[in-house]
Amino acid sequence: IPRRRNVLRAPVFLHPQCLDFKPPFKPQDDLQFCAMYRNFGCCDSAKDKELMGKFYKIMDNFDYYGYASCAGYVQDLLCQECSPYAAHLFDAEDPSTPIRTLPGLCPDYCSQFWLKCRSTITLLSDDPQLAEAEPDQDRFCQHLELEDPDYCYPHLLSNEQLTQNLGRVRADPEGCLQLCLEEIANGLRNPLAMVYANDGTHRFFIAEQVGLVWTYLPDRSKLEKPFLNITKAVLTSPWEGDERGFLGMTFHPNYKYNRKLYVYYSVEIGFDERIRISEFRVSPSDMNVVDHGSERIILEVDEPASNHNGGMVMFADDGYLYIFTGDGGMAGDPFGKYGNSQNKSALLGKVLRIDVDDNDRGPLYRIPSDNPFVHERGSRPEVYAYGVRNMWRCSVDRGDPLTKEGKGRIFCGDVGQNKFEEIDIIEKGRNYGWRAKEGFSCYDKKLCTNSSLDDVLPIYAYPHKMGKSVTGGYVYRGCEYPNLNGMYIFGDFMSGRMMSLQENKNTGQWDYHEICMGMGLTCAFPGLINNYYQYIISFAEDEAGELYFMSTGVPSATSPTGVVYKLVDPSRRAPPRQCHYDPLPVRVKSKLIKFKPKESEYTEAAAVTTTLPPTTTTTTTKPPRHTRRKNRRKKGKHRLESESASAAVPQNGVVRLAGDEQGRDDRGRVEIFANGEWGTVCDDLWNTKNAAVVCRQLGFRFALKASKHSEFGEGKSLRILLDDVQCEGTEESLLGCQHTGVGMHNCAHYEDAGVICGNSDYVDA
């Protein structure tokens, strides 16, 4: 369910930012001159030395008395470039704003500085306006005042709201960690895997459910020609929620030398549905295209139903290929006496481990000699672990960058049945409980009480009031955001909830924190956003270990609403140049498509939905989003009035609901903004597909009713703007549907259309 939070802000808002418009950091080397910022700030040792040189150049102009009187002031003013709040002090929160030459000073401090050391002003700054104001104390200090007085120097140093928890991941009053996002790719059809080849090129490959894989370069440009296209072989459909399709992909650890990759997808053979694991090689003549004729089928497993197809395929640290299958589908694993998952002679409901090295001659795969059931009669030797229901997205922990602690652990999200979703760490030979257990609770009571079950409990499970379909994630081990190290980040497909677990070294338990998109100024950095499409499909790492996720506005294999986002911690970054790498060159034979962020298309209108408490009128422009972007302000950005003003000019396609007598925000007459005016929609041809477009825009999962005959009153004060609307149900707004043209109609206001929306599939009267 889209989370709606009120944004009634305090007078000051924690938003550390450097002059390069990025978060502060802990310097790698000690600072000698601006030592007050040696633990956290905006200067590395090179900048520190530069400021020291500037200091001595200025102070060489003074005698002993002048040095004794003014050295402290000059050092303070110069070192504010190193302050965690440098961008605020120099009034440079926006890249388009000219940077001040001196930091903003509090009036009392400015007066003391002017009285004692006004002779340093022209040495500190070449600003002609400052030089002109220098003879007049009041004028000079007014010139150095900040419009936002909370950030003036030196009072900000004693402001607890600005200094408390500085450099730590910010949490809201409910304990929800506030992160931000950077859009990486868009226009994708259910993107469900993003992988890298580990060949030094830092390309990433994004797979769509329909069976297409695209190549992206490190600059985020996309190659026009697909890397892989097996759409004709892949079994899927446009139905929302269809679990069949292209489901997984991984590159061989020695890909750089053997050019091999492995894919997991659904196929139809005659009347049978199967899951297929295939091996491909990349073309020797084009490193960005697979040789489609090289496919070799490694393994096929019959699927008795269309759901619970598993879909993860990956290599672990031991070099073996791991395959994660679902239990066969339907509900409750009804296959056989104990179900597929508890039956070690079946390949469904399992974690499989096979050896695909040196398979060019002889068998396509071999069984690792230490697989746990190799010598157990009746068991399939491929089985590595069992008792899983439908593991959706697994990952291997890279380990702590310094100590390597945790390296090699396999984390999985296992989708539940009726009550619980769970996160597991996969271990050799272990039973993960399904269908005896779901999460920590019994599902099949008879199996649950069997003393031979010997199952492993999840490290975490959550009830269906929080979400109904877990999407497993990754332990963050990247370089760019040190605060996130060791945090397992995952999500839920249905609720769109983002979550994290952190291992408590003292208790051995995993501490839970929800992740929210940053409120207010938290994400007010260039290129960052604080909203995403609801349906979280998958997570990913890039070659450098940074973390991403994929989500969509319409969970259909054919809907091009999929977006890839990079997770960003706005509270602290790594020191400059620490994470630098030089990608190996990529020979490109295909046309490049430059990346264009989708977010910029609807920034202005997006602020309307959730910056204020819900009222009888709800407005937005896009499919369901968790938190809408709050537009940045150059001045007074923390004032609620500024945001309200920004929402005054909507964009084409914005819709709102009006006319419900009880003031409920989930129903009402549909009003749309088009060509500079608000208007109503005629109910000719009005149906649930049309209503679904409106409800999705407003952040609801379901259209419960397409109401007609002005059920919510007549909008007589407005013109009728749309008539004969016909939607497929996947459009982003009613303007994208077929209609007679804006302002053209053959109806009256007694035919005004309306909707009733909801997040469950029943009407709450």
Disulfide bonds with the S-S distance in Angstrom:
Cys18-Cys42 1.97
Cys34-Cys79 1.99
Cys43-Cys82 2.06
Cys70-Cys117 2.06
Cys106-Cys152 1.93
Cys110-Cys141 2.23
Cys176-Cys516 1.87
Cys180-Cys523 1.98
Cys394-Cys412 2.10
Cys442-Cys448 1.95
Cys479-Cys579 1.93
Cys682-Cys747 2.45
Cys695-Cys757 1.97
Cys727-Cys737 2.05
